[in-house]
Each structure stands twice: as structure tokens, then as C-alpha cells.
């Protein structure tokens, strides 16, 4: 059984990923949707190593511009 801490992390990562997808991967929009700052969402994207799907591959969110042609 996962600890409460692990469950909270999973829920937070899922909420951030969903908000990013719904906001077309625009951090400012996703942050507003979640009621947090852009700096906070950036920190959490790095913390959870959230990945972005492009060109048939998953890449780290902050590498998407160089690997996905600015997607």
C-alpha cells in the first residue's frame, strides 16, 4: 500500500498534467487553472519530470521546444 505522501504526489502530478493538456501545454494557463503561480507549476513540472508527447516520443516538458520544433 502506498503511503499518503506517495498518493498525494501522484494526485498532484496527474492534476498538473491534466491542466497542461487542457491548456495546450501553456504553463501560464495551466497555472491559472490550478490556482498557482507560473513559478510553482514550473517547479512541480521539474520535480515530477512531467513529459510532453511529440513526434511519437515522450520528452521532458522543458525540452519540448528544442525537440518538437517549438510545439
N, CA, C, O and CB atoms as a CASP TS submission, in Angstrom:
PFRMAT TS
TARGET T0000
AUTHOR 0000-0000-0000
METHOD Language model
MODEL 1
PARENT N/A
ATOM      1  N   UNK     1       0.834  -1.182   0.000  1.00  0.00           N
ATOM      2  CA  UNK     1       0.000   0.000   0.000  1.00  0.00           C
ATOM      3  C   UNK     1       0.884   1.253   0.000  1.00  0.00           C
ATOM      4  O   UNK     1       1.823   1.367   0.787  1.00  0.00           O
ATOM      5  CB  UNK     1      -0.952  -0.006   1.218  1.00  0.00           C
ATOM      6  N   UNK     2       0.564   2.181  -0.893  1.00  0.00           N
ATOM      7  CA  UNK     2       1.315   3.436  -0.967  1.00  0.00           C
ATOM      8  C   UNK     2       1.048   4.287   0.265  1.00  0.00           C
ATOM      9  O   UNK     2      -0.035   4.253   0.849  1.00  0.00           O
ATOM     10  CB  UNK     2       0.948   4.217  -2.243  1.00  0.00           C
ATOM     11  N   UNK     3       2.062   5.045   0.642  1.00  0.00           N
ATOM     12  CA  UNK     3       1.878   5.967   1.760  1.00  0.00           C
ATOM     13  C   UNK     3       1.012   7.138   1.303  1.00  0.00           C
ATOM     14  O   UNK     3       0.833   7.365   0.106  1.00  0.00           O
ATOM     15  CB  UNK     3       3.252   6.470   2.303  1.00  0.00           C
ATOM     16  N   UNK     4       0.488   7.862   2.255  1.00  0.00           N
ATOM     17  CA  UNK     4      -0.319   9.042   1.943  1.00  0.00           C
ATOM     18  C   UNK     4       0.501  10.039   1.124  1.00  0.00           C
ATOM     19  O   UNK     4      -0.007  10.650   0.184  1.00  0.00           O
ATOM     20  CB  UNK     4      -0.838   9.707   3.241  1.00  0.00           C
ATOM     21  N   UNK     5       1.761  10.193   1.487  1.00  0.00           N
ATOM     22  CA  UNK     5       2.651  11.119   0.781  1.00  0.00           C
ATOM     23  C   UNK     5       2.770  10.736  -0.701  1.00  0.00           C
ATOM     24  O   UNK     5       2.723  11.601  -1.575  1.00  0.00           O
ATOM     25  CB  UNK     5       4.050  11.133   1.445  1.00  0.00           C
ATOM     26  N   UNK     6       2.924   9.434  -0.975  1.00  0.00           N
ATOM     27  CA  UNK     6       3.022   8.960  -2.361  1.00  0.00           C
ATOM     28  C   UNK     6       1.728   9.203  -3.123  1.00  0.00           C
ATOM     29  O   UNK     6       1.755   9.584  -4.293  1.00  0.00           O
ATOM     30  CB  UNK     6       3.371   7.470  -2.392  1.00  0.00           C
ATOM     31  N   UNK     7       0.605   8.986  -2.470  1.00  0.00           N
ATOM     32  CA  UNK     7      -0.692   9.211  -3.122  1.00  0.00           C
ATOM     33  C   UNK     7      -0.896  10.679  -3.463  1.00  0.00           C
ATOM     34  O   UNK     7      -1.381  11.019  -4.542  1.00  0.00           O
ATOM     35  CB  UNK     7      -1.832   8.726  -2.223  1.00  0.00           C
ATOM     36  N   UNK     8      -0.515  11.548  -2.523  1.00  0.00           N
ATOM     37  CA  UNK     8      -0.651  12.988  -2.764  1.00  0.00           C
ATOM     38  C   UNK     8       0.216  13.404  -3.956  1.00  0.00           C
ATOM     39  O   UNK     8      -0.226  14.184  -4.801  1.00  0.00           O
ATOM     40  CB  UNK     8      -0.254  13.798  -1.495  1.00  0.00           C
ATOM     41  N   UNK     9       1.443  12.888  -4.029  1.00  0.00           N
ATOM     42  CA  UNK     9       2.324  13.190  -5.161  1.00  0.00           C
ATOM     43  C   UNK     9       1.698  12.740  -6.473  1.00  0.00           C
ATOM     44  O   UNK     9       1.716  13.479  -7.457  1.00  0.00           O
ATOM     45  CB  UNK     9       3.690  12.519  -4.973  1.00  0.00           C
ATOM     46  N   UNK    10       1.144  11.527  -6.490  1.00  0.00           N
ATOM     47  CA  UNK    10       0.511  11.005  -7.708  1.00  0.00           C
ATOM     48  C   UNK    10      -0.668  11.870  -8.138  1.00  0.00           C
ATOM     49  O   UNK    10      -0.834  12.163  -9.322  1.00  0.00           O
ATOM     50  CB  UNK    10       0.043   9.563  -7.490  1.00  0.00           C
ATOM     51  N   UNK    11      -1.482  12.275  -7.173  1.00  0.00           N
ATOM     52  CA  UNK    11      -2.654  13.107  -7.477  1.00  0.00           C
ATOM     53  C   UNK    11      -2.207  14.474  -7.999  1.00  0.00           C
ATOM     54  O   UNK    11      -2.773  14.990  -8.963  1.00  0.00           O
ATOM     55  CB  UNK    11      -3.552  13.277  -6.218  1.00  0.00           C
ATOM     56  N   UNK    12      -1.193  15.054  -7.362  1.00  0.00           N
ATOM     57  CA  UNK    12      -0.702  16.363  -7.787  1.00  0.00           C
ATOM     58  C   UNK    12      -0.119  16.293  -9.200  1.00  0.00           C
ATOM     59  O   UNK    12      -0.392  17.162 -10.029  1.00  0.00           O
ATOM     60  CB  UNK    12       0.359  16.885  -6.800  1.00  0.00           C
ATOM     61  N   UNK    13       0.673  15.272  -9.471  1.00  0.00           N
ATOM     62  CA  UNK    13       1.267  15.114 -10.807  1.00  0.00           C
ATOM     63  C   UNK    13       0.171  14.950 -11.859  1.00  0.00           C
ATOM     64  O   UNK    13       0.248  15.551 -12.931  1.00  0.00           O
ATOM     65  CB  UNK    13       2.227  13.895 -10.840  1.00  0.00           C
ATOM     66  N   UNK    14      -0.829  14.156 -11.565  1.00  0.00           N
ATOM     67  CA  UNK    14      -1.932  13.950 -12.505  1.00  0.00           C
ATOM     68  C   UNK    14      -2.703  15.252 -12.742  1.00  0.00           C
ATOM     69  O   UNK    14      -3.064  15.559 -13.878  1.00  0.00           O
ATOM     70  CB  UNK    14      -2.883  12.859 -11.981  1.00  0.00           C
ATOM     71  N   UNK    15      -2.953  16.014 -11.681  1.00  0.00           N
ATOM     72  CA  UNK    15      -3.683  17.284 -11.818  1.00  0.00           C
ATOM     73  C   UNK    15      -2.898  18.270 -12.679  1.00  0.00           C
ATOM     74  O   UNK    15      -3.477  18.964 -13.514  1.00  0.00           O
ATOM     75  CB  UNK    15      -3.965  17.901 -10.431  1.00  0.00           C
ATOM     76  N   UNK    16      -1.595  18.333 -12.480  1.00  0.00           N
ATOM     77  CA  UNK    16      -0.757  19.243 -13.262  1.00  0.00           C
ATOM     78  C   UNK    16      -0.713  18.807 -14.723  1.00  0.00           C
ATOM     79  O   UNK    16      -0.840  19.636 -15.624  1.00  0.00           O
ATOM     80  CB  UNK    16       0.669  19.302 -12.680  1.00  0.00           C
ATOM     81  N   UNK    17      -0.535  17.519 -14.956  1.00  0.00           N
ATOM     82  CA  UNK    17      -0.503  17.005 -16.327  1.00  0.00           C
ATOM     83  C   UNK    17      -1.822  17.270 -17.033  1.00  0.00           C
ATOM     84  O   UNK    17      -1.831  17.701 -18.186  1.00  0.00           O
ATOM     85  CB  UNK    17      -0.195  15.503 -16.333  1.00  0.00           C
ATOM     86  N   UNK    18      -2.931  17.019 -16.357  1.00  0.00           N
ATOM     87  CA  UNK    18      -4.250  17.271 -16.956  1.00  0.00           C
ATOM     88  C   UNK    18      -4.436  18.749 -17.279  1.00  0.00           C
ATOM     89  O   UNK    18      -4.931  19.093 -18.352  1.00  0.00           O
ATOM     90  CB  UNK    18      -5.366  16.798 -16.012  1.00  0.00           C
ATOM     91  N   UNK    19      -4.045  19.620 -16.360  1.00  0.00           N
ATOM     92  CA  UNK    19      -4.185  21.062 -16.594  1.00  0.00           C
ATOM     93  C   UNK    19      -3.331  21.505 -17.777  1.00  0.00           C
ATOM     94  O   UNK    19      -3.765  22.330 -18.580  1.00  0.00           O
ATOM     95  CB  UNK    19      -3.793  21.856 -15.333  1.00  0.00           C
ATOM     96  N   UNK    20      -2.126  20.964 -17.889  1.00  0.00           N
ATOM     97  CA  UNK    20      -1.262  21.296 -19.022  1.00  0.00           C
ATOM     98  C   UNK    20      -1.879  20.829 -20.337  1.00  0.00           C
ATOM     99  O   UNK    20      -1.884  21.569 -21.321  1.00  0.00           O
ATOM    100  CB  UNK    20       0.126  20.667 -18.839  1.00  0.00           C
ATOM    101  N   UNK    21      -2.397  19.610 -20.353  1.00  0.00           N
ATOM    102  CA  UNK    21      -3.024  19.088 -21.571  1.00  0.00           C
ATOM    103  C   UNK    21      -4.230  19.936 -21.962  1.00  0.00           C
ATOM    104  O   UNK    21      -4.406  20.263 -23.136  1.00  0.00           O
ATOM    105  CB  UNK    21      -3.450  17.619 -21.375  1.00  0.00           C
ATOM    106  N   UNK    22      -5.062  20.293 -20.984  1.00  0.00           N
ATOM    107  CA  UNK    22      -6.260  21.097 -21.247  1.00  0.00           C
ATOM    108  C   UNK    22      -5.902  22.521 -21.672  1.00  0.00           C
ATOM    109  O   UNK    22      -6.705  23.200 -22.312  1.00  0.00           O
ATOM    110  CB  UNK    22      -7.153  21.135 -20.004  1.00  0.00           C
ATOM    111  N   UNK    23      -4.703  22.971 -21.320  1.00  0.00           N
ATOM    112  CA  UNK    23      -4.252  24.325 -21.642  1.00  0.00           C
ATOM    113  C   UNK    23      -3.294  24.333 -22.831  1.00  0.00           C
ATOM    114  O   UNK    23      -2.573  25.306 -23.050  1.00  0.00           O
ATOM    115  CB  UNK    23      -3.577  24.956 -20.428  1.00  0.00           C
ATOM    116  N   UNK    24      -3.294  23.247 -23.590  1.00  0.00           N
ATOM    117  CA  UNK    24      -2.415  23.116 -24.756  1.00  0.00           C
ATOM    118  C   UNK    24      -0.946  23.315 -24.375  1.00  0.00           C
ATOM    119  O   UNK    24      -0.171  23.890 -25.139  1.00  0.00           O
ATOM    120  CB  UNK    24      -2.817  24.128 -25.839  1.00  0.00           C
ATOM    121  N   UNK    25      -0.575  22.836 -23.195  1.00  0.00           N
ATOM    122  CA  UNK    25       0.782  22.849 -22.669  1.00  0.00           C
ATOM    123  C   UNK    25       1.335  24.261 -22.471  1.00  0.00           C
ATOM    124  O   UNK    25       2.545  24.474 -22.549  1.00  0.00           O
ATOM    125  CB  UNK    25       1.685  22.079 -23.590  1.00  0.00           C
ATOM    126  N   UNK    26       0.447  25.222 -22.214  1.00  0.00           N
ATOM    127  CA  UNK    26       0.871  26.591 -21.893  1.00  0.00           C
ATOM    128  C   UNK    26       0.883  26.707 -20.366  1.00  0.00           C
ATOM    129  O   UNK    26      -0.160  26.652 -19.716  1.00  0.00           O
ATOM    130  CB  UNK    26      -0.090  27.680 -22.554  1.00  0.00           C
ATOM    131  N   UNK    27       2.087  26.868 -19.813  1.00  0.00           N
ATOM    132  CA  UNK    27       2.245  26.869 -18.357  1.00  0.00           C
ATOM    133  C   UNK    27       1.405  27.933 -17.661  1.00  0.00           C
ATOM    134  O   UNK    27       0.791  27.648 -16.633  1.00  0.00           O
ATOM    135  CB  UNK    27       3.691  27.071 -18.005  1.00  0.00           C
ATOM    136  N   UNK    28       1.361  29.140 -18.188  1.00  0.00           N
ATOM    137  CA  UNK    28       0.620  30.226 -17.536  1.00  0.00           C
ATOM    138  C   UNK    28      -0.861  29.888 -17.431  1.00  0.00           C
ATOM    139  O   UNK    28      -1.479  30.126 -16.393  1.00  0.00           O
ATOM    140  CB  UNK    28       0.803  31.544 -18.306  1.00  0.00           C
ATOM    141  N   UNK    29      -1.430  29.338 -18.489  1.00  0.00           N
ATOM    142  CA  UNK    29      -2.857  28.963 -18.464  1.00  0.00           C
ATOM    143  C   UNK    29      -3.106  27.827 -17.484  1.00  0.00           C
ATOM    144  O   UNK    29      -4.074  27.851 -16.723  1.00  0.00           O
ATOM    145  CB  UNK    29      -3.335  28.554 -19.871  1.00  0.00           C
ATOM    146  N   UNK    30      -2.227  26.832 -17.508  1.00  0.00           N
ATOM    147  CA  UNK    30      -2.386  25.689 -16.602  1.00  0.00           C
ATOM    148  C   UNK    30      -2.272  26.145 -15.148  1.00  0.00           C
ATOM    149  O   UNK    30      -3.032  25.693 -14.291  1.00  0.00           O
ATOM    150  CB  UNK    30      -1.330  24.598 -16.907  1.00  0.00           C
ATOM    151  N   UNK    31      -1.334  27.029 -14.876  1.00  0.00           N
ATOM    152  CA  UNK    31      -1.160  27.537 -13.511  1.00  0.00           C
ATOM    153  C   UNK    31      -2.418  28.265 -13.047  1.00  0.00           C
ATOM    154  O   UNK    31      -2.880  28.059 -11.925  1.00  0.00           O
ATOM    155  CB  UNK    31       0.061  28.478 -13.433  1.00  0.00           C
ATOM    156  N   UNK    32      -2.972  29.120 -13.914  1.00  0.00           N
ATOM    157  CA  UNK    32      -4.212  29.833 -13.551  1.00  0.00           C
ATOM    158  C   UNK    32      -5.334  28.848 -13.274  1.00  0.00           C
ATOM    159  O   UNK    32      -6.099  29.016 -12.323  1.00  0.00           O
ATOM    160  CB  UNK    32      -4.632  30.809 -14.672  1.00  0.00           C
ATOM    161  N   UNK    33      -5.431  27.821 -14.104  1.00  0.00           N
ATOM    162  CA  UNK    33      -6.479  26.804 -13.940  1.00  0.00           C
ATOM    163  C   UNK    33      -6.363  26.125 -12.573  1.00  0.00           C
ATOM    164  O   UNK    33      -7.371  25.793 -11.949  1.00  0.00           O
ATOM    165  CB  UNK    33      -6.392  25.748 -15.068  1.00  0.00           C
ATOM    166  N   UNK    34      -5.124  25.922 -12.116  1.00  0.00           N
ATOM    167  CA  UNK    34      -4.881  25.251 -10.837  1.00  0.00           C
ATOM    168  C   UNK    34      -4.848  26.214  -9.651  1.00  0.00           C
ATOM    169  O   UNK    34      -4.834  25.782  -8.498  1.00  0.00           O
ATOM    170  CB  UNK    34      -3.580  24.491 -10.901  1.00  0.00           C
ATOM    171  N   UNK    35      -4.836  27.517  -9.933  1.00  0.00           N
ATOM    172  CA  UNK    35      -4.787  28.499  -8.853  1.00  0.00           C
ATOM    173  C   UNK    35      -3.419  28.615  -8.207  1.00  0.00           C
ATOM    174  O   UNK    35      -3.310  28.916  -7.018  1.00  0.00           O
ATOM    175  CB  UNK    35      -5.796  28.151  -7.810  1.00  0.00           C
ATOM    176  N   UNK    36      -2.365  28.375  -8.998  1.00  0.00           N
ATOM    177  CA  UNK    36      -0.996  28.505  -8.503  1.00  0.00           C
ATOM    178  C   UNK    36      -0.231  29.431  -9.446  1.00  0.00           C
ATOM    179  O   UNK    36      -0.723  29.784 -10.518  1.00  0.00           O
ATOM    180  CB  UNK    36      -0.292  27.106  -8.392  1.00  0.00           C
ATOM    181  N   UNK    37       0.973  29.817  -9.038  1.00  0.00           N
ATOM    182  CA  UNK    37       1.767  30.707  -9.878  1.00  0.00           C
ATOM    183  C   UNK    37       2.479  29.913 -10.967  1.00  0.00           C
ATOM    184  O   UNK    37       2.622  28.693 -10.884  1.00  0.00           O
ATOM    185  CB  UNK    37       2.787  31.487  -9.030  1.00  0.00           C
ATOM    186  N   UNK    38       2.920  30.644 -11.992  1.00  0.00           N
ATOM    187  CA  UNK    38       3.676  30.004 -13.068  1.00  0.00           C
ATOM    188  C   UNK    38       4.994  29.437 -12.529  1.00  0.00           C
ATOM    189  O   UNK    38       5.452  28.385 -12.975  1.00  0.00           O
ATOM    190  CB  UNK    38       3.950  31.010 -14.211  1.00  0.00           C
ATOM    191  N   UNK    39       5.587  30.130 -11.583  1.00  0.00           N
ATOM    192  CA  UNK    39       6.829  29.641 -10.975  1.00  0.00           C
ATOM    193  C   UNK    39       6.584  28.311 -10.247  1.00  0.00           C
ATOM    194  O   UNK    39       7.393  27.388 -10.335  1.00  0.00           O
ATOM    195  CB  UNK    39       7.403  30.696  -9.992  1.00  0.00           C
ATOM    196  N   UNK    40       5.460  28.228  -9.530  1.00  0.00           N
ATOM    197  CA  UNK    40       5.142  26.991  -8.799  1.00  0.00           C
ATOM    198  C   UNK    40       4.924  25.828  -9.757  1.00  0.00           C
ATOM    199  O   UNK    40       5.411  24.723  -9.513  1.00  0.00           O
ATOM    200  CB  UNK    40       3.892  27.188  -7.925  1.00  0.00           C
ATOM    201  N   UNK    41       4.189  26.069 -10.858  1.00  0.00           N
ATOM    202  CA  UNK    41       3.944  24.962 -11.783  1.00  0.00           C
ATOM    203  C   UNK    41       5.251  24.541 -12.455  1.00  0.00           C
ATOM    204  O   UNK    41       5.467  23.356 -12.710  1.00  0.00           O
ATOM    205  CB  UNK    41       2.891  25.362 -12.848  1.00  0.00           C
ATOM    206  N   UNK    42       6.124  25.513 -12.742  1.00  0.00           N
ATOM    207  CA  UNK    42       7.425  25.178 -13.325  1.00  0.00           C
ATOM    208  C   UNK    42       8.244  24.300 -12.391  1.00  0.00           C
ATOM    209  O   UNK    42       8.868  23.330 -12.822  1.00  0.00           O
ATOM    210  CB  UNK    42       8.202  26.448 -13.655  1.00  0.00           C
ATOM    211  N   UNK    43       8.238  24.646 -11.113  1.00  0.00           N
ATOM    212  CA  UNK    43       8.955  23.844 -10.116  1.00  0.00           C
ATOM    213  C   UNK    43       8.404  22.419 -10.069  1.00  0.00           C
ATOM    214  O   UNK    43       9.164  21.452 -10.026  1.00  0.00           O
ATOM    215  CB  UNK    43       8.856  24.499  -8.722  1.00  0.00           C
ATOM    216  N   UNK    44       7.087  22.301 -10.076  1.00  0.00           N
ATOM    217  CA  UNK    44       6.464  20.984  -9.958  1.00  0.00           C
ATOM    218  C   UNK    44       6.640  20.157 -11.233  1.00  0.00           C
ATOM    219  O   UNK    44       6.745  18.933 -11.160  1.00  0.00           O
ATOM    220  CB  UNK    44       4.980  21.133  -9.636  1.00  0.00           C
ATOM    221  N   UNK    45       6.675  20.804 -12.393  1.00  0.00           N
ATOM    222  CA  UNK    45       6.941  20.089 -13.647  1.00  0.00           C
ATOM    223  C   UNK    45       8.324  19.458 -13.577  1.00  0.00           C
ATOM    224  O   UNK    45       8.508  18.304 -13.966  1.00  0.00           O
ATOM    225  CB  UNK    45       6.835  21.047 -14.875  1.00  0.00           C
ATOM    226  N   UNK    46       9.297  20.217 -13.078  1.00  0.00           N
ATOM    227  CA  UNK    46      10.652  19.674 -12.921  1.00  0.00           C
ATOM    228  C   UNK    46      10.684  18.593 -11.848  1.00  0.00           C
ATOM    229  O   UNK    46      11.289  17.539 -12.044  1.00  0.00           O
ATOM    230  CB  UNK    46      11.644  20.796 -12.568  1.00  0.00           C
ATOM    231  N   UNK    47      10.036  18.849 -10.718  1.00  0.00           N
ATOM    232  CA  UNK    47      10.025  17.908  -9.594  1.00  0.00           C
ATOM    233  C   UNK    47       9.494  16.545 -10.020  1.00  0.00           C
ATOM    234  O   UNK    47      10.059  15.512  -9.661  1.00  0.00           O
ATOM    235  CB  UNK    47       9.179  18.461  -8.443  1.00  0.00           C
ATOM    236  N   UNK    48       8.402  16.547 -10.790  1.00  0.00           N
ATOM    237  CA  UNK    48       7.771  15.297 -11.193  1.00  0.00           C
ATOM    238  C   UNK    48       8.230  14.818 -12.564  1.00  0.00           C
ATOM    239  O   UNK    48       7.726  13.812 -13.064  1.00  0.00           O
ATOM    240  CB  UNK    48       6.278  15.458 -11.191  1.00  0.00           C
ATOM    241  N   UNK    49       9.177  15.521 -13.181  1.00  0.00           N
ATOM    242  CA  UNK    49       9.706  15.155 -14.502  1.00  0.00           C
ATOM    243  C   UNK    49       8.563  14.887 -15.483  1.00  0.00           C
ATOM    244  O   UNK    49       8.528  13.854 -16.151  1.00  0.00           O
ATOM    245  CB  UNK    49      10.621  13.911 -14.397  1.00  0.00           C
ATOM    246  N   UNK    50       7.637  15.834 -15.553  1.00  0.00           N
ATOM    247  CA  UNK    50       6.470  15.678 -16.422  1.00  0.00           C
ATOM    248  C   UNK    50       6.922  15.698 -17.872  1.00  0.00           C
ATOM    249  O   UNK    50       7.717  16.542 -18.286  1.00  0.00           O
ATOM    250  CB  UNK    50       5.421  16.794 -16.160  1.00  0.00           C
ATOM    251  N   UNK    51       6.398  14.752 -18.627  1.00  0.00           N
ATOM    252  CA  UNK    51       6.809  14.580 -20.016  1.00  0.00           C
ATOM    253  C   UNK    51       5.726  15.045 -20.978  1.00  0.00           C
ATOM    254  O   UNK    51       4.536  15.012 -20.666  1.00  0.00           O
ATOM    255  CB  UNK    51       7.155  13.125 -20.288  1.00  0.00           C
ATOM    256  N   UNK    52       6.163  15.476 -22.143  1.00  0.00           N
ATOM    257  CA  UNK    52       5.321  16.012 -23.213  1.00  0.00           C
ATOM    258  C   UNK    52       5.445  15.055 -24.396  1.00  0.00           C
ATOM    259  O   UNK    52       6.551  14.634 -24.733  1.00  0.00           O
ATOM    260  CB  UNK    52       5.743  17.491 -23.612  1.00  0.00           C
ATOM    261  N   UNK    53       4.335  14.708 -25.027  1.00  0.00           N
ATOM    262  CA  UNK    53       4.347  13.776 -26.155  1.00  0.00           C
ATOM    263  C   UNK    53       4.462  14.552 -27.463  1.00  0.00           C
ATOM    264  O   UNK    53       3.623  15.404 -27.757  1.00  0.00           O
ATOM    265  CB  UNK    53       3.072  12.893 -26.156  1.00  0.00           C
ATOM    266  N   UNK    54       5.495  14.259 -28.247  1.00  0.00           N
ATOM    267  CA  UNK    54       5.627  14.899 -29.562  1.00  0.00           C
ATOM    268  C   UNK    54       6.405  13.995 -30.504  1.00  0.00           C
ATOM    269  O   UNK    54       7.318  13.275 -30.099  1.00  0.00           O
ATOM    270  CB  UNK    54       6.325  16.275 -29.439  1.00  0.00           C
ATOM    271  N   UNK    55       6.025  14.053 -31.749  1.00  0.00           N
ATOM    272  CA  UNK    55       6.715  13.287 -32.793  1.00  0.00           C
ATOM    273  C   UNK    55       6.898  11.816 -32.423  1.00  0.00           C
ATOM    274  O   UNK    55       7.912  11.206 -32.764  1.00  0.00           O
ATOM    275  CB  UNK    55       8.068  13.907 -33.075  1.00  0.00           C
ATOM    276  N   UNK    56       5.921  11.256 -31.731  1.00  0.00           N
ATOM    277  CA  UNK    56       5.968   9.842 -31.378  1.00  0.00           C
ATOM    278  C   UNK    56       6.805   9.499 -30.162  1.00  0.00           C
ATOM    279  O   UNK    56       7.013   8.320 -29.877  1.00  0.00           O
ATOM    280  CB  UNK    56       6.475   9.085 -32.515  1.00  0.00           C
ATOM    281  N   UNK    57       7.291  10.496 -29.436  1.00  0.00           N
ATOM    282  CA  UNK    57       8.138  10.252 -28.275  1.00  0.00           C
ATOM    283  C   UNK    57       7.682  11.100 -27.097  1.00  0.00           C
ATOM    284  O   UNK    57       7.076  12.157 -27.274  1.00  0.00           O
ATOM    285  CB  UNK    57       9.608  10.545 -28.606  1.00  0.00           C
ATOM    286  N   UNK    58       7.979  10.625 -25.898  1.00  0.00           N
ATOM    287  CA  UNK    58       7.776  11.430 -24.699  1.00  0.00           C
ATOM    288  C   UNK    58       9.100  12.118 -24.385  1.00  0.00           C
ATOM    289  O   UNK    58      10.142  11.467 -24.311  1.00  0.00           O
ATOM    290  CB  UNK    58       7.279  10.553 -23.486  1.00  0.00           C
ATOM    291  N   UNK    59       9.056  13.427 -24.203  1.00  0.00           N
ATOM    292  CA  UNK    59      10.255  14.185 -23.846  1.00  0.00           C
ATOM    293  C   UNK    59       9.950  14.997 -22.592  1.00  0.00           C
ATOM    294  O   UNK    59       8.792  15.303 -22.305  1.00  0.00           O
ATOM    295  CB  UNK    59      10.718  15.115 -25.023  1.00  0.00           C
ATOM    296  N   UNK    60      10.991  15.341 -21.853  1.00  0.00           N
ATOM    297  CA  UNK    60      10.785  16.176 -20.675  1.00  0.00           C
ATOM    298  C   UNK    60      10.180  17.496 -21.110  1.00  0.00           C
ATOM    299  O   UNK    60      10.566  18.051 -22.139  1.00  0.00           O
ATOM    300  CB  UNK    60      12.112  16.403 -19.906  1.00  0.00           C
ATOM    301  N   UNK    61       9.245  17.996 -20.341  1.00  0.00           N
ATOM    302  CA  UNK    61       8.497  19.202 -20.696  1.00  0.00           C
ATOM    303  C   UNK    61       9.407  20.347 -21.118  1.00  0.00           C
ATOM    304  O   UNK    61       9.130  21.013 -22.116  1.00  0.00           O
ATOM    305  CB  UNK    61       7.641  19.640 -19.531  1.00  0.00           C
ATOM    306  N   UNK    62      10.480  20.589 -20.384  1.00  0.00           N
ATOM    307  CA  UNK    62      11.325  21.738 -20.681  1.00  0.00           C
ATOM    308  C   UNK    62      12.229  21.523 -21.888  1.00  0.00           C
ATOM    309  O   UNK    62      12.926  22.453 -22.293  1.00  0.00           O
ATOM    310  CB  UNK    62      12.162  22.070 -19.485  1.00  0.00           C
ATOM    311  N   UNK    63      12.243  20.323 -22.480  1.00  0.00           N
ATOM    312  CA  UNK    63      12.991  20.066 -23.708  1.00  0.00           C
ATOM    313  C   UNK    63      12.097  20.123 -24.933  1.00  0.00           C
ATOM    314  O   UNK    63      12.579  19.956 -26.053  1.00  0.00           O
ATOM    315  CB  UNK    63      13.675  18.713 -23.635  1.00  0.00           C
ATOM    316  N   UNK    64      10.813  20.355 -24.747  1.00  0.00           N
ATOM    317  CA  UNK    64       9.865  20.253 -25.850  1.00  0.00           C
ATOM    318  C   UNK    64      10.144  21.230 -26.978  1.00  0.00           C
ATOM    319  O   UNK    64       9.983  20.861 -28.142  1.00  0.00           O
ATOM    320  CB  UNK    64       8.480  20.470 -25.344  1.00  0.00           C
ATOM    321  N   UNK    65      10.554  22.462 -26.691  1.00  0.00           N
ATOM    322  CA  UNK    65      10.758  23.434 -27.764  1.00  0.00           C
ATOM    323  C   UNK    65      11.883  23.009 -28.689  1.00  0.00           C
ATOM    324  O   UNK    65      11.745  23.098 -29.909  1.00  0.00           O
ATOM    325  CB  UNK    65      11.055  24.810 -27.185  1.00  0.00           C
ATOM    326  N   UNK    66      12.981  22.553 -28.138  1.00  0.00           N
ATOM    327  CA  UNK    66      14.100  22.168 -28.991  1.00  0.00           C
ATOM    328  C   UNK    66      13.832  20.857 -29.721  1.00  0.00           C
ATOM    329  O   UNK    66      14.295  20.675 -30.847  1.00  0.00           O
ATOM    330  CB  UNK    66      15.369  22.048 -28.166  1.00  0.00           C
ATOM    331  N   UNK    67      13.100  19.953 -29.106  1.00  0.00           N
ATOM    332  CA  UNK    67      12.872  18.648 -29.720  1.00  0.00           C
ATOM    333  C   UNK    67      11.601  18.570 -30.551  1.00  0.00           C
ATOM    334  O   UNK    67      11.460  17.675 -31.384  1.00  0.00           O
ATOM    335  CB  UNK    67      12.825  17.604 -28.664  1.00  0.00           C
ATOM    336  N   UNK    68      10.679  19.494 -30.336  1.00  0.00           N
ATOM    337  CA  UNK    68       9.389  19.427 -31.021  1.00  0.00           C
ATOM    338  C   UNK    68       9.161  20.625 -31.932  1.00  0.00           C
ATOM    339  O   UNK    68       8.026  20.901 -32.322  1.00  0.00           O
ATOM    340  CB  UNK    68       8.264  19.335 -30.007  1.00  0.00           C
ATOM    341  N   UNK    69      10.200  21.318 -32.264  1.00  0.00           N
ATOM    342  CA  UNK    69      10.065  22.448 -33.170  1.00  0.00           C
ATOM    343  C   UNK    69       9.228  23.583 -32.613  1.00  0.00           C
ATOM    344  O   UNK    69       8.481  24.229 -33.349  1.00  0.00           O
ATOM    345  CB  UNK    69       9.474  21.991 -34.448  1.00  0.00           C
ATOM    346  N   UNK    70       9.351  23.830 -31.307  1.00  0.00           N
ATOM    347  CA  UNK    70       8.623  24.939 -30.688  1.00  0.00           C
ATOM    348  C   UNK    70       7.181  24.630 -30.383  1.00  0.00           C
ATOM    349  O   UNK    70       6.382  25.547 -30.192  1.00  0.00           O
ATOM    350  CB  UNK    70       8.681  26.128 -31.563  1.00  0.00           C
ATOM    351  N   UNK    71       6.818  23.341 -30.330  1.00  0.00           N
ATOM    352  CA  UNK    71       5.429  22.941 -30.065  1.00  0.00           C
ATOM    353  C   UNK    71       4.961  23.408 -28.724  1.00  0.00           C
ATOM    354  O   UNK    71       3.817  23.155 -28.347  1.00  0.00           O
ATOM    355  CB  UNK    71       5.277  21.448 -30.152  1.00  0.00           C
TER
END
